[in-house]
């Protein structure tokens, strides 16, 4: 089965792109959603995270306080690596399991940290949703309410744009609008259907 690794920096439009692939009939497996399910209360990953970072990463209801944990790990590269060491193997296992069960013509793995985690080796093609950094910053500030310092920390933790552009097999520039993005995804969908038939 043909596998696509969809990636891009924060605020690039990965969700809009993946939603369009799903609408067109691809199997879309979003690693962020898998990650969220893995840290639900009573899940082993949450227990490991609390053991590592302490109970302050939980909110009053016993759920993971994502904002608090994000502050911890983006301020401390070692803490980020330790968190990734807990989550990434579990995410990888869950995504491959779901892909194996799929009957769709091809699978799109949405992996925001594809290059950072070396997961490009798991896919046949890498699709980059690219956006200029000023557009990216504006989108993230509006969507997530983060300040410039928080956004900078996140961007610094991600592979730089030039490297992503050089490493991708397919690139969609998402600086225009949703209709242009949908048109580009439709074109890639036809290409991926052809590749899946080979």
Z-matrix of the N, CA and C atoms (Angstrom, degrees):
N
C 1 1.450
C 2 1.529 1 109.41
N 3 1.316 2 115.30 1 138.27
C 4 1.462 3 121.35 2 178.42
C 5 1.525 4 109.59 3 -71.50
N 6 1.324 5 115.71 4 131.82
C 7 1.464 6 120.57 5 178.15
C 8 1.526 7 109.93 6 -122.37
N 9 1.329 8 114.34 7 135.66
C 10 1.456 9 122.27 8 -179.54
C 11 1.520 10 107.75 9 -117.68
N 12 1.311 11 117.20 10 132.95
C 13 1.459 12 121.34 11 172.91
C 14 1.514 13 108.64 12 -101.14
N 15 1.330 14 116.72 13 105.93
C 16 1.461 15 121.87 14 179.78
C 17 1.522 16 108.01 15 -89.87
N 18 1.311 17 115.94 16 125.23
C 19 1.462 18 120.28 17 -177.99
C 20 1.520 19 110.26 18 -142.42
N 21 1.304 20 115.15 19 174.93
C 22 1.458 21 122.31 20 179.08
C 23 1.509 22 108.18 21 162.63
N 24 1.294 23 116.01 22 160.91
C 25 1.455 24 119.97 23 178.81
C 26 1.516 25 111.76 24 -67.35
N 27 1.308 26 115.91 25 169.00
C 28 1.458 27 121.29 26 177.96
C 29 1.533 28 109.02 27 -57.99
N 30 1.324 29 116.49 28 136.23
C 31 1.457 30 120.98 29 178.44
C 32 1.514 31 115.40 30 75.94
N 33 1.333 32 117.48 31 13.68
C 34 1.467 33 120.04 32 -177.08
C 35 1.526 34 113.08 33 -81.80
N 36 1.331 35 117.12 34 -21.93
C 37 1.463 36 120.15 35 -178.19
C 38 1.514 37 113.44 36 111.56
N 39 1.315 38 117.16 37 21.41
C 40 1.470 39 121.11 38 -178.63
C 41 1.528 40 111.86 39 -59.53
N 42 1.325 41 117.22 40 -40.81
C 43 1.465 42 120.41 41 -177.12
C 44 1.521 43 111.27 42 -67.43
N 45 1.316 44 117.62 43 -44.12
C 46 1.464 45 120.44 44 178.17
C 47 1.527 46 109.38 45 -61.41
N 48 1.324 47 116.91 46 -42.79
C 49 1.466 48 120.98 47 179.19
C 50 1.525 49 111.20 48 -64.11
N 51 1.324 50 117.22 49 -46.20
C 52 1.469 51 119.63 50 -177.85
C 53 1.522 52 111.19 51 -67.70
N 54 1.331 53 117.68 52 -35.79
C 55 1.469 54 120.29 53 176.02
C 56 1.524 55 110.69 54 -61.32
N 57 1.325 56 116.84 55 -37.84
C 58 1.466 57 120.52 56 179.20
C 59 1.529 58 110.73 57 -69.52
N 60 1.325 59 117.80 58 -40.72
C 61 1.469 60 119.82 59 175.19
C 62 1.529 61 110.53 60 -59.40
N 63 1.326 62 117.20 61 -43.24
C 64 1.470 63 120.91 62 179.38
C 65 1.527 64 110.12 63 -62.68
N 66 1.320 65 117.16 64 -43.07
C 67 1.462 66 121.12 65 179.26
C 68 1.530 67 111.06 66 -60.63
N 69 1.326 68 116.52 67 -33.27
C 70 1.465 69 121.43 68 -179.58
C 71 1.532 70 113.02 69 -81.72
N 72 1.336 71 118.06 70 -7.42
C 73 1.463 72 120.78 71 174.61
C 74 1.512 73 116.68 72 111.66
N 75 1.315 74 117.95 73 2.34
C 76 1.469 75 119.78 74 176.55
C 77 1.528 76 109.12 75 -77.13
N 78 1.312 77 115.86 76 154.32
C 79 1.471 78 121.10 77 170.97
C 80 1.519 79 106.34 78 -82.65
N 81 1.324 80 116.85 79 119.35
C 82 1.461 81 121.40 80 -179.87
C 83 1.518 82 108.69 81 -109.85
N 84 1.318 83 115.62 82 124.81
C 85 1.464 84 122.06 83 179.11
C 86 1.523 85 106.90 84 -121.50
N 87 1.327 86 115.10 85 109.71
C 88 1.463 87 121.93 86 -174.78
C 89 1.523 88 109.57 87 -95.45
N 90 1.324 89 116.75 88 116.02
C 91 1.465 90 119.81 89 -177.05
C 92 1.525 91 112.58 90 -67.98
N 93 1.336 92 118.19 91 -26.10
C 94 1.470 93 119.40 92 175.30
C 95 1.528 94 110.48 93 -65.54
N 96 1.343 95 116.32 94 -41.09
C 97 1.470 96 119.75 95 178.32
C 98 1.524 97 110.63 96 -67.60
N 99 1.334 98 116.43 97 -40.19
C 100 1.469 99 119.29 98 176.00
C 101 1.522 100 110.06 99 -60.83
N 102 1.318 101 116.29 100 -42.81
C 103 1.459 102 120.99 101 -179.77
C 104 1.524 103 111.04 102 -60.14
N 105 1.327 104 116.45 103 -42.95
C 106 1.467 105 119.86 104 179.18
C 107 1.520 106 111.33 105 -62.21
N 108 1.329 107 116.94 106 -40.81
C 109 1.471 108 119.00 107 -179.78
C 110 1.525 109 111.12 108 -67.97
N 111 1.325 110 116.73 109 -30.38
C 112 1.468 111 120.40 110 -179.31
C 113 1.525 112 113.20 111 -72.94
N 114 1.333 113 117.43 112 -17.69
C 115 1.469 114 119.81 113 -179.16
C 116 1.528 115 112.45 114 -109.89
N 117 1.315 116 116.02 115 20.67
C 118 1.465 117 119.66 116 173.02
C 119 1.529 118 108.50 117 -67.51
N 120 1.334 119 117.05 118 157.14
C 121 1.473 120 119.03 119 177.20
C 122 1.531 121 111.25 120 -52.95
N 123 1.316 122 115.89 121 143.59
C 124 1.467 123 124.88 122 179.67
C 125 1.528 124 114.08 123 73.52
N 126 1.328 125 118.38 124 4.69
C 127 1.461 126 120.11 125 175.36
C 128 1.531 127 108.66 126 -86.86
N 129 1.339 128 117.42 127 142.56
C 130 1.473 129 120.11 128 -178.65
C 131 1.532 130 113.65 129 -55.40
N 132 1.329 131 117.72 130 -36.81
C 133 1.469 132 119.76 131 -178.72
C 134 1.527 133 111.10 132 -63.09
N 135 1.327 134 117.38 133 -39.98
C 136 1.466 135 119.42 134 179.24
C 137 1.522 136 110.44 135 -64.99
N 138 1.315 137 116.29 136 -40.33
C 139 1.466 138 120.44 137 177.61
C 140 1.528 139 110.37 138 -59.17
N 141 1.337 140 116.86 139 -43.05
C 142 1.466 141 121.18 140 179.11
C 143 1.530 142 111.54 141 -65.78
N 144 1.327 143 116.67 142 -39.20
C 145 1.468 144 120.88 143 -179.94
C 146 1.525 145 110.34 144 -65.06
N 147 1.331 146 116.58 145 -43.42
C 148 1.469 147 120.40 146 179.18
C 149 1.526 148 110.10 147 -65.30
N 150 1.338 149 116.80 148 -38.91
C 151 1.469 150 119.99 149 178.42
C 152 1.530 151 110.55 150 -62.66
N 153 1.323 152 116.94 151 -35.34
C 154 1.462 153 121.40 152 -177.94
C 155 1.531 154 112.81 153 -80.21
N 156 1.337 155 116.80 154 -45.86
C 157 1.465 156 120.94 155 -171.86
C 158 1.526 157 114.24 156 -103.17
N 159 1.314 158 117.22 157 -10.50
C 160 1.461 159 120.44 158 -179.63
C 161 1.518 160 112.39 159 91.91
N 162 1.336 161 116.16 160 165.21
C 163 1.466 162 120.98 161 -175.81
C 164 1.528 163 114.33 162 -67.89
N 165 1.325 164 117.91 163 -10.24
C 166 1.474 165 119.76 164 179.14
C 167 1.528 166 112.21 165 -65.70
N 168 1.340 167 118.13 166 -14.32
C 169 1.467 168 120.28 167 178.80
C 170 1.527 169 111.84 168 -83.00
N 171 1.334 170 116.65 169 -1.33
C 172 1.462 171 120.78 170 177.26
C 173 1.522 172 109.96 171 -101.14
N 174 1.335 173 115.69 172 147.37
C 175 1.462 174 118.75 173 173.95
C 176 1.529 175 109.18 174 -86.91
N 177 1.306 176 117.19 175 -174.96
C 178 1.469 177 121.78 176 -175.49
C 179 1.524 178 112.79 177 -64.20
N 180 1.344 179 117.49 178 -21.24
C 181 1.468 180 120.77 179 -178.98
C 182 1.530 181 112.56 180 -94.40
N 183 1.338 182 116.99 181 0.89
C 184 1.461 183 120.34 182 -179.47
C 185 1.515 184 114.22 183 87.71
N 186 1.325 185 116.39 184 8.83
C 187 1.463 186 120.97 185 177.36
C 188 1.532 187 109.03 186 -93.92
N 189 1.320 188 114.87 187 158.81
C 190 1.460 189 120.09 188 178.79
C 191 1.527 190 109.96 189 -64.12
N 192 1.313 191 116.49 190 129.05
C 193 1.463 192 122.72 191 174.77
C 194 1.530 193 106.45 192 -88.64
N 195 1.323 194 115.51 193 91.71
C 196 1.465 195 121.55 194 -173.18
C 197 1.526 196 112.58 195 -60.03
N 198 1.321 197 116.51 196 -41.37
C 199 1.471 198 119.70 197 -178.60
C 200 1.526 199 110.56 198 -63.05
N 201 1.323 200 116.54 199 -42.28
C 202 1.471 201 120.49 200 179.87
C 203 1.535 202 110.22 201 -66.19
N 204 1.324 203 116.53 202 -44.79
C 205 1.467 204 119.82 203 179.57
C 206 1.529 205 110.55 204 -64.76
N 207 1.331 206 116.75 205 -40.56
C 208 1.472 207 120.28 206 179.03
C 209 1.525 208 110.40 207 -58.59
N 210 1.329 209 116.81 208 -44.00
C 211 1.466 210 120.61 209 177.99
C 212 1.527 211 111.02 210 -59.05
N 213 1.336 212 116.24 211 -42.98
C 214 1.474 213 120.82 212 -179.60
C 215 1.528 214 111.28 213 -62.52
N 216 1.327 215 116.53 214 -49.45
C 217 1.466 216 119.12 215 -170.82
C 218 1.522 217 113.40 216 -79.67
N 219 1.322 218 118.18 217 -29.08
C 220 1.458 219 117.72 218 178.38
C 221 1.521 220 111.72 219 -80.40
N 222 1.313 221 117.81 220 -15.53
C 223 1.463 222 121.20 221 175.76
C 224 1.525 223 111.72 222 -89.50
N 225 1.337 224 117.09 223 -13.09
C 226 1.467 225 121.79 224 -173.33
C 227 1.530 226 109.68 225 -138.73
N 228 1.338 227 117.79 226 100.83
C 229 1.466 228 120.56 227 -177.83
C 230 1.532 229 113.86 228 -56.01
N 231 1.322 230 117.68 229 -35.96
C 232 1.468 231 120.55 230 178.76
C 233 1.531 232 110.13 231 -65.54
N 234 1.312 233 117.13 232 -42.12
C 235 1.470 234 120.91 233 178.01
C 236 1.525 235 110.25 234 -62.70
N 237 1.338 236 116.47 235 -39.46
C 238 1.463 237 119.95 236 178.34
C 239 1.525 238 110.60 237 -63.11
N 240 1.330 239 117.03 238 -43.23
C 241 1.470 240 120.37 239 179.20
C 242 1.531 241 110.67 240 -62.93
N 243 1.326 242 116.79 241 -39.28
C 244 1.465 243 119.93 242 179.80
C 245 1.527 244 111.01 243 -66.33
N 246 1.328 245 116.75 244 -41.56
C 247 1.467 246 120.28 245 176.99
C 248 1.526 247 110.18 246 -62.61
N 249 1.323 248 116.49 247 -45.17
C 250 1.462 249 120.66 248 178.61
C 251 1.521 250 111.30 249 -61.79
N 252 1.334 251 117.17 250 -35.01
C 253 1.462 252 121.23 251 177.59
C 254 1.515 253 112.60 252 -63.30
N 255 1.311 254 116.61 253 -29.67
C 256 1.467 255 120.99 254 176.16
C 257 1.528 256 110.38 255 -78.69
N 258 1.323 257 116.00 256 -49.51
C 259 1.465 258 120.12 257 -169.94
C 260 1.524 259 115.09 258 -82.26
N 261 1.318 260 118.39 259 -42.24
C 262 1.461 261 119.78 260 -170.14
C 263 1.528 262 114.40 261 -60.67
N 264 1.332 263 120.40 262 -43.73
C 265 1.474 264 117.94 263 177.51
C 266 1.530 265 112.55 264 -62.45
N 267 1.327 266 117.36 265 -36.65
C 268 1.465 267 121.00 266 179.65
C 269 1.531 268 111.06 267 -69.82
N 270 1.322 269 116.09 268 -39.21
C 271 1.467 270 120.43 269 177.42
C 272 1.524 271 109.93 270 -64.60
N 273 1.328 272 116.64 271 -45.97
C 274 1.464 273 121.29 272 -179.37
C 275 1.530 274 110.58 273 -58.56
N 276 1.317 275 116.84 274 -45.28
C 277 1.465 276 121.07 275 179.44
C 278 1.532 277 111.06 276 -61.41
N 279 1.327 278 117.13 277 -45.17
C 280 1.466 279 121.28 278 -178.93
C 281 1.528 280 111.47 279 -65.68
N 282 1.331 281 117.63 280 -40.30
C 283 1.465 282 119.46 281 -178.05
C 284 1.524 283 111.87 282 -69.29
N 285 1.323 284 117.56 283 -39.44
C 286 1.461 285 120.12 284 179.22
C 287 1.525 286 110.99 285 -68.90
N 288 1.318 287 116.18 286 -35.06
C 289 1.467 288 120.73 287 177.02
C 290 1.531 289 110.37 288 -63.71
N 291 1.332 290 116.74 289 -45.58
C 292 1.471 291 120.14 290 178.90
C 293 1.522 292 111.32 291 -65.35
N 294 1.311 293 117.84 292 -39.87
C 295 1.465 294 120.88 293 179.99
C 296 1.521 295 110.83 294 -63.30
N 297 1.321 296 116.73 295 -39.73
C 298 1.466 297 120.89 296 -179.35
C 299 1.527 298 111.68 297 -63.34
N 300 1.317 299 117.74 298 -26.24
C 301 1.464 300 121.98 299 -179.16
C 302 1.531 301 112.77 300 -88.96
N 303 1.312 302 117.92 301 -7.14
C 304 1.459 303 121.58 302 -173.78
C 305 1.525 304 112.26 303 -74.97
N 306 1.332 305 115.24 304 145.35
C 307 1.462 306 121.38 305 173.31
C 308 1.537 307 110.94 306 -112.38
N 309 1.316 308 117.13 307 6.86
C 310 1.471 309 121.84 308 179.51
C 311 1.528 310 109.66 309 -69.99
N 312 1.338 311 117.51 310 160.82
C 313 1.469 312 119.64 311 -179.73
C 314 1.529 313 113.91 312 -65.50
N 315 1.311 314 116.57 313 -28.29
C 316 1.466 315 120.82 314 176.13
C 317 1.525 316 108.81 315 -156.69
N 318 1.331 317 115.22 316 163.20
C 319 1.464 318 121.65 317 -177.67
C 320 1.526 319 109.35 318 -116.09
N 321 1.335 320 115.13 319 135.15
C 322 1.462 321 121.72 320 173.52
C 323 1.524 322 107.35 321 -110.32
N 324 1.319 323 115.86 322 113.93
C 325 1.463 324 120.95 323 173.19
C 326 1.527 325 107.06 324 -91.29
N 327 1.314 326 117.28 325 120.75
C 328 1.460 327 120.95 326 175.74
C 329 1.523 328 106.44 327 -89.54
N 330 1.339 329 115.98 328 109.05
C 331 1.467 330 121.60 329 -173.85
C 332 1.531 331 108.52 330 -129.48
N 333 1.338 332 117.38 331 91.36
C 334 1.466 333 119.05 332 -178.53
C 335 1.529 334 113.26 333 -54.73
N 336 1.318 335 117.79 334 -37.84
C 337 1.472 336 121.68 335 -177.80
C 338 1.530 337 111.35 336 -104.19
N 339 1.311 338 116.85 337 40.25
C 340 1.466 339 121.84 338 -176.20
C 341 1.526 340 111.79 339 -56.44
N 342 1.325 341 117.68 340 -50.60
C 343 1.464 342 120.24 341 -178.03
C 344 1.521 343 111.57 342 -71.02
N 345 1.330 344 115.83 343 -39.05
C 346 1.463 345 120.56 344 -177.47
C 347 1.526 346 111.87 345 -64.31
N 348 1.334 347 116.31 346 -28.20
C 349 1.469 348 120.91 347 -176.96
C 350 1.525 349 112.67 348 -104.24
N 351 1.327 350 117.64 349 3.12
C 352 1.459 351 120.79 350 178.12
C 353 1.517 352 114.15 351 68.53
N 354 1.315 353 117.31 352 21.74
C 355 1.461 354 119.19 353 -175.56
C 356 1.527 355 113.83 354 -83.93
N 357 1.330 356 117.39 355 -0.37
C 358 1.458 357 118.12 356 175.89
C 359 1.530 358 110.83 357 -61.25
N 360 1.327 359 116.98 358 -22.13
C 361 1.467 360 120.71 359 177.41
C 362 1.526 361 112.03 360 -68.86
N 363 1.338 362 117.59 361 -17.37
C 364 1.466 363 121.43 362 -178.56
C 365 1.518 364 113.32 363 -86.67
N 366 1.340 365 117.59 364 -8.84
C 367 1.460 366 120.09 365 -173.31
C 368 1.524 367 111.18 366 -122.32
N 369 1.341 368 114.48 367 158.26
C 370 1.461 369 120.14 368 178.26
C 371 1.529 370 112.02 369 -78.81
N 372 1.343 371 115.49 370 -35.43
C 373 1.464 372 120.51 371 -178.79
C 374 1.517 373 109.41 372 -140.50
N 375 1.330 374 115.28 373 147.77
C 376 1.464 375 121.29 374 175.55
C 377 1.527 376 107.88 375 -108.54
N 378 1.334 377 115.30 376 124.63
C 379 1.459 378 122.23 377 176.08
C 380 1.523 379 108.37 378 -108.92
N 381 1.309 380 116.33 379 120.62
C 382 1.459 381 122.27 380 178.92
C 383 1.521 382 109.79 381 -102.05
N 384 1.330 383 116.37 382 125.66
C 385 1.458 384 121.36 383 168.03
C 386 1.525 385 104.85 384 -93.69
N 387 1.314 386 115.67 385 112.15
C 388 1.464 387 121.38 386 -172.32
C 389 1.522 388 110.69 387 -108.67
N 390 1.319 389 115.20 388 148.15
C 391 1.460 390 121.58 389 178.41
C 392 1.531 391 108.16 390 -151.89
N 393 1.318 392 115.84 391 147.64
C 394 1.464 393 120.19 392 176.79
C 395 1.526 394 109.53 393 -63.54
N 396 1.338 395 116.25 394 146.61
C 397 1.459 396 119.58 395 -173.43
C 398 1.530 397 113.47 396 -63.97
N 399 1.321 398 118.99 397 -32.97
C 400 1.468 399 118.96 398 178.36
C 401 1.525 400 111.08 399 -67.13
N 402 1.319 401 117.40 400 -37.74
C 403 1.469 402 121.78 401 176.05
C 404 1.527 403 109.22 402 -66.53
N 405 1.310 404 115.47 403 -43.70
C 406 1.462 405 121.95 404 179.00
C 407 1.530 406 111.06 405 -57.15
N 408 1.318 407 116.86 406 -49.47
C 409 1.470 408 121.23 407 -179.48
C 410 1.533 409 111.24 408 -60.93
N 411 1.328 410 116.68 409 -43.58
C 412 1.470 411 120.52 410 -179.34
C 413 1.526 412 110.89 411 -63.84
N 414 1.329 413 116.92 412 -42.62
C 415 1.468 414 120.36 413 179.45
C 416 1.524 415 111.46 414 -62.70
N 417 1.323 416 116.62 415 -45.36
C 418 1.469 417 120.68 416 -177.50
C 419 1.525 418 110.68 417 -66.29
N 420 1.319 419 117.03 418 -41.70
C 421 1.468 420 120.13 419 178.72
C 422 1.525 421 110.38 420 -61.68
N 423 1.334 422 117.07 421 -43.38
C 424 1.464 423 120.86 422 -179.03
C 425 1.529 424 111.74 423 -70.54
N 426 1.320 425 116.88 424 -41.83
C 427 1.467 426 121.18 425 -176.01
C 428 1.519 427 112.86 426 -75.03
N 429 1.330 428 116.72 427 -46.37
C 430 1.464 429 120.89 428 -170.74
C 431 1.520 430 114.04 429 -104.83
N 432 1.330 431 116.90 430 -9.06
C 433 1.456 432 119.71 431 -179.60
C 434 1.520 433 113.90 432 67.80
N 435 1.333 434 116.88 433 24.85
C 436 1.466 435 120.30 434 -179.95
C 437 1.522 436 109.98 435 -85.28
N 438 1.324 437 115.43 436 151.32
C 439 1.463 438 118.63 437 177.27
C 440 1.530 439 109.60 438 -87.43
N 441 1.323 440 116.04 439 173.24
C 442 1.469 441 121.82 440 -175.20
C 443 1.523 442 112.33 441 -59.45
N 444 1.331 443 117.43 442 -37.95
C 445 1.469 444 120.81 443 -179.75
C 446 1.523 445 111.02 444 -66.03
N 447 1.331 446 116.78 445 -43.66
C 448 1.465 447 120.33 446 179.18
C 449 1.527 448 110.58 447 -63.86
N 450 1.315 449 116.60 448 -42.79
C 451 1.466 450 120.61 449 179.56
C 452 1.524 451 110.08 450 -63.14
N 453 1.322 452 117.24 451 -42.54
C 454 1.470 453 121.06 452 178.82
C 455 1.522 454 110.73 453 -60.39
N 456 1.323 455 117.76 454 -43.27
C 457 1.473 456 120.72 455 178.66
C 458 1.526 457 111.25 456 -59.83
N 459 1.325 458 115.74 457 -44.09
C 460 1.466 459 119.66 458 179.65
C 461 1.525 460 109.89 459 -63.41
N 462 1.323 461 117.20 460 -46.51
C 463 1.467 462 120.76 461 -179.65
C 464 1.524 463 111.56 462 -61.84
N 465 1.318 464 117.22 463 -37.91
C 466 1.465 465 120.47 464 179.61
C 467 1.524 466 111.86 465 -68.70
N 468 1.324 467 117.31 466 -24.84
C 469 1.465 468 120.99 467 179.47
C 470 1.526 469 111.59 468 -82.17
N 471 1.332 470 116.53 469 -11.80
C 472 1.458 471 120.81 470 -179.02
C 473 1.525 472 110.12 471 -99.53
N 474 1.329 473 114.71 472 154.57
C 475 1.462 474 120.23 473 175.38
C 476 1.526 475 108.52 474 -57.77
N 477 1.325 476 116.71 475 139.68
C 478 1.459 477 119.61 476 -177.11
C 479 1.525 478 111.29 477 -67.78
N 480 1.307 479 114.65 478 157.14
C 481 1.460 480 122.12 479 -174.69
C 482 1.531 481 112.09 480 -58.27
N 483 1.315 482 117.75 481 -43.57
C 484 1.469 483 120.98 482 -178.02
C 485 1.525 484 111.11 483 -60.16
N 486 1.315 485 117.31 484 -41.47
C 487 1.467 486 120.88 485 179.03
C 488 1.519 487 110.45 486 -66.04
N 489 1.337 488 116.69 487 -44.25
C 490 1.474 489 119.68 488 178.87
C 491 1.522 490 110.57 489 -59.66
N 492 1.331 491 116.56 490 -44.12
C 493 1.464 492 120.35 491 179.89
C 494 1.526 493 111.28 492 -61.99
N 495 1.322 494 116.83 493 -40.04
C 496 1.466 495 120.99 494 -178.88
C 497 1.526 496 112.25 495 -70.37
N 498 1.322 497 117.48 496 -31.73
C 499 1.467 498 121.82 497 -173.83
C 500 1.528 499 113.98 498 -88.84
N 501 1.326 500 118.27 499 -18.99
C 502 1.466 501 121.32 500 -173.87
C 503 1.527 502 111.78 501 -76.00
N 504 1.331 503 115.30 502 145.66
C 505 1.466 504 121.43 503 173.13
C 506 1.526 505 110.74 504 -82.83
N 507 1.327 506 115.56 505 -37.90
C 508 1.462 507 122.39 506 -178.87
C 509 1.527 508 107.61 507 -130.27
N 510 1.332 509 116.24 508 141.67
C 511 1.468 510 120.86 509 -177.83
C 512 1.522 511 109.16 510 -132.73
N 513 1.332 512 115.21 511 130.99
C 514 1.460 513 121.36 512 171.67
C 515 1.523 514 106.65 513 -116.03
N 516 1.326 515 116.15 514 120.84
C 517 1.465 516 120.77 515 177.36
C 518 1.526 517 107.33 516 -86.66
N 519 1.319 518 116.50 517 121.12
C 520 1.460 519 121.80 518 -172.80
C 521 1.525 520 111.88 519 -114.14
N 522 1.319 521 116.84 520 50.17
C 523 1.461 522 120.90 521 177.59
C 524 1.527 523 111.78 522 -95.51
N 525 1.331 524 117.24 523 -15.26
C 526 1.472 525 120.48 524 -173.71
C 527 1.529 526 110.76 525 -84.96
N 528 1.306 527 117.26 526 -92.81
C 529 1.462 528 120.43 527 -177.28
C 530 1.513 529 111.04 528 -156.87
N 531 1.320 530 115.09 529 177.89
C 532 1.464 531 120.48 530 -175.19
C 533 1.521 532 111.71 531 -64.16
N 534 1.334 533 118.41 532 -38.29
C 535 1.466 534 119.09 533 -178.56
C 536 1.526 535 110.76 534 -63.89
N 537 1.324 536 117.68 535 -38.62
C 538 1.467 537 120.43 536 176.40
C 539 1.525 538 110.82 537 -66.33
N 540 1.326 539 116.60 538 -39.86
C 541 1.465 540 120.40 539 178.14
C 542 1.522 541 110.23 540 -63.49
N 543 1.336 542 117.48 541 -45.52
C 544 1.469 543 120.53 542 179.31
C 545 1.528 544 111.31 543 -60.72
N 546 1.326 545 117.17 544 -40.56
C 547 1.469 546 120.77 545 178.85
C 548 1.527 547 110.75 546 -62.96
N 549 1.318 548 116.91 547 -42.20
C 550 1.469 549 120.71 548 179.19
C 551 1.524 550 110.95 549 -65.63
N 552 1.329 551 117.16 550 -39.06
C 553 1.468 552 120.89 551 179.09
C 554 1.523 553 109.93 552 -67.50
N 555 1.325 554 117.95 553 -40.08
C 556 1.469 555 120.94 554 178.19
C 557 1.528 556 110.78 555 -60.66
N 558 1.326 557 116.38 556 -40.88
C 559 1.467 558 120.68 557 177.98
C 560 1.534 559 110.86 558 -64.73
N 561 1.324 560 116.59 559 -43.54
C 562 1.468 561 120.22 560 177.81
C 563 1.524 562 111.23 561 -65.98
N 564 1.324 563 116.88 562 -36.36
C 565 1.468 564 120.48 563 178.21
C 566 1.534 565 109.84 564 -58.34
N 567 1.321 566 117.14 565 -46.23
C 568 1.470 567 120.28 566 177.95
C 569 1.532 568 110.75 567 -61.11
N 570 1.314 569 116.50 568 -42.64
C 571 1.470 570 121.28 569 178.32
C 572 1.524 571 110.52 570 -61.17
N 573 1.341 572 116.81 571 -45.44
C 574 1.464 573 120.73 572 -177.71
C 575 1.525 574 111.28 573 -68.57
N 576 1.328 575 117.83 574 -34.56
C 577 1.470 576 119.77 575 175.19
C 578 1.525 577 109.96 576 -62.18
N 579 1.339 578 116.57 577 -43.26
C 580 1.472 579 120.30 578 177.59
C 581 1.526 580 110.85 579 -61.70
N 582 1.315 581 117.10 580 -44.94
C 583 1.468 582 120.50 581 179.30
C 584 1.527 583 111.51 582 -64.39
N 585 1.315 584 117.10 583 -37.17
C 586 1.469 585 121.02 584 -178.83
C 587 1.523 586 111.52 585 -66.94
N 588 1.330 587 116.67 586 -27.76
C 589 1.477 588 120.82 587 -179.79
C 590 1.525 589 112.21 588 -78.36
N 591 1.323 590 117.38 589 -17.10
C 592 1.474 591 120.48 590 -175.97
C 593 1.509 592 112.12 591 -75.60
